[in-house]
Each structure stands twice: as structure tokens, then as C-alpha cells.
Amino acid sequence: MKDIKNSFNLITFGSIVLDIILIIMGIFMITNKTIGPESALVVFGVMLLISGVYAIIKYLIHPKNIFKFELIYGVLSIIAAAFAIFKPFEVANFITIIVGIWLIVTSVFKFFISVELKNYNQDSWIFDLSISALTILLGIMLLINPFNGYMVLSTYVGIMLTIYCAMDMTEQFLIRKRVNSIVEFLKSK
């Protein structure tokens, strides 16, 4: 039981640190209006890379694979990050479409995680469900109107990233608060 609890605490601590880093990057993107699309893409690629690597680590060390979608999310994030970081000029023309699709795909994964949290009787599932709905709407907006989205992409991404990470950080604190009940539930399965 102690190992499972330590694993949960390590994962939530790592998620909180990652959220803080991503909030800082999101605020930078919101406040820096002079950032160009290619620069925004490289910054976004770095965020994707960090998030993807951490998702794979969570998948590998998490007890009983509660976060079974993290591996897929991590791999997709790393692939998208590679294109964003190493081919920003080539990708810049398609950035809003790529980001729109990425937002929709990751929101679907976040939706499934929220359903899993609901199954574990965690009140925090509503945060994931809410942010996934908002992110799906942003993704659809970017797909419908990519050219206007291209102009304000860094601001939108910064706002959504900041909101998403703030809500995710709140969820991590709630999970840390309820770690004992989660561990007991996992042991009963």
C-alpha cells in the first residue's frame, strides 16, 4: 500500500510541477503579442514534448495502469512536438489545423480520464470534463476558421494552456488529498 501511495504522490507532484511550467509558458504566450507563428509553434512544440515525455513516464510507473491512455497521448504529443520544433516554417501554414486536431484528440483522452476518475468516485472528474469540453470547442473553432486562428493562435493557445493547467493542478491537489481512499479502492479490485 505504501508503494502505491508513494507512486500516486510522485505522479501528482510531477504533474503539479509540469502544470506550473506550462502556466508560465502560457502566460508568456498571452502577454507577448510580438511572438510570430513560427516562434509560437516552437514554444508549443517544447510544451508538447515535455507533456508527452511526462505522460509516458506516468504510464510506465503508475499502479494498475489507471491512466492507460497516457502512452498514446505521450507518443502523439512527442511526434507533434518533433514536427513543431524541427520544422516550424514548413508546419506554420498548417499549424492551426494541426493544433485544432491535437486539441480535439487530447480532449477526447482527457474525457476518458475524467470518466475513469468518476468511476473511482473522485469529485475532481468534473474539472477534466469541463476543460475537455472547452478545449474541444477551441479545436473546432481552429478547424473551422484556420486563417483567423493563425493570427491569434499564440494568444488562444496561451489562454487555453493556462486554464487547462490551472484546472489540472487543482485536480492533482484533490487527488493528493484523497490518495488514501484511491489506494484502498485499487486494493479492493
N, C-alpha and C positions, 0 to 999 in steps of 0.2 A: 504494500500500500504506500509506503514511504517513497519508493521509486516512482510510482505513478504520480504521486503528488509533486515530487521534485521535477518530474518531466513537465507536468502542467505549468508549474511556476516558471520554469525555464522558458517554455514556449511563450507564455503570456508576457514575460519580461522582454523577450526578444521582439515580440510584436509591438509592445509599447515603445521601445527604443526606435524601431523601424518607423512607427507612426510619427514620432516626434521629428525624425529626419525628413520624412516625406511632407509633414506640415510645413517645415521650414522651406523646403523646396517649392511647395505650393504657394506660400506667401511670397517668395521671390518671384515666381511667375506672375502672380497677381499684380505686384507692385512695380515690376519692371516692364513698362509699356514699350520699351525700345527693343525688346528681345525679338529677333527675327524668327521666322518659321523654322529655319534650319537649326538655329540655336535652341529653340523650344523643343524641337524634336530630339536633339542630343540630350538635353536635360531630362526629357520624358523617357528616353531610352535608358539613361542611368537609373531612373526611378524604377523602370520595368525590370532591369537587371537585378537590382537589389531585392525587389519584391519577389522576383522569380526564384532567385537563389534561396532566399529565406523560406519560401513556400516548399521547396524541395527538402530543405533541412527539416522543416516541421513534419512533412510527410514521413521522413525516414526515422525520426525519433519519437513521434507521438504514439502513445499507447493505444493499442487496439484499432489503429487507423480510423479514428473518428473523422479526421479531415482527409478522406480518401480522394477528394477532388484536387487537393493541393499539388499533387505530382503533375497532373495535366495542366493546371494553372501555371505552375512553375516553368514547365517546359515551353508552353506557349509564350509566356512572358519573356523568357530568355531569347527565344527565336525573334520575337518582335523587337526586343532590345538590340539585338545584333544588327538588324536592318536599320533601326533608328540611329544607332551610334556610328556605324561604319559606312552607311550610305545615305546620309541626311539629304544631300542635294537631289539624288535620284528619287528618294522617297517623298520629298517635300510636296510634290504635286499630288500625291495620293494620301497625304497624311491624315486629312480629315476622314477619309473613308476608312483607312486602317484604324485610326483611333476610335471611330464610331463602332466598327465591328468589334474591336478589342473591348470597348466599354460594355457592349451588349453581351459578349461571351463571358467576360469576367463577372458581370452582374448575374448572369444565369448561375454560375458557380456559387456566387455569394448567396443567391436564393436557395440553392440546395443545402448550403451550410446552415442557413437560418432554419430550414426545415429540420435538419439534424438536431440543431440546438433546441428547437421546440419539442422534438421527440424526447430529449433529455430533460424536459421541463425547466428549461432555462428562460428566464424572463428577457434576457438580452437578445433573443432571436428577432424581436420586433425592430431593433436597430438595423440589423443586417437586411431585413426585408425592406425597410424604408429606404435605405441607401441604395439597395439594388434597384428598386423601382425608379428612383431619381436618376440613377446612372443609366438605366435603360432608356429613359426619356432623352437624356443628353445624347446618347449614342444614336438614337433615331433621328434627332434633330441634325446631328452632323452628317448623317447619311442622306437626309432629305435636301439639305441646303449646304453642300460642302464648300462652296466658294465663299459665302459669308462666314462660315465656320472657320475657314482657313485664316481669315483676317483676325479673328478674336480667339483662336484656338488656345494660345498660351494662357489667356485670362480664364477661359472656361475650364481648361484642364487644371489650372491652379486652384480655382474655386472648388471644383468637384473633388480634387485631391485633398484639399484642406478639410472639407466637410466629411468626406469618406474616412479620412484618418482620425479625425476627432471622434466620430461615432465609433470607429473600430477600437480606439483607445478606451472609450467608455465601456465597450463590450468586454475588453480584456480585463479592466478593473472589476467588472461584475463577475467574470469567470473566476478571477483570483479570489474574490470574496466567497464564492461558492465552491471552491475546489474540493472541499471535503465531501460535499453531497454528490458531486460529479464522480469522484473516485468510488464512493460507496455504490453508486448506481452502476458503474462499469464493472465492479467486482461481482455484482449480483447477476450479471448477464453471462 
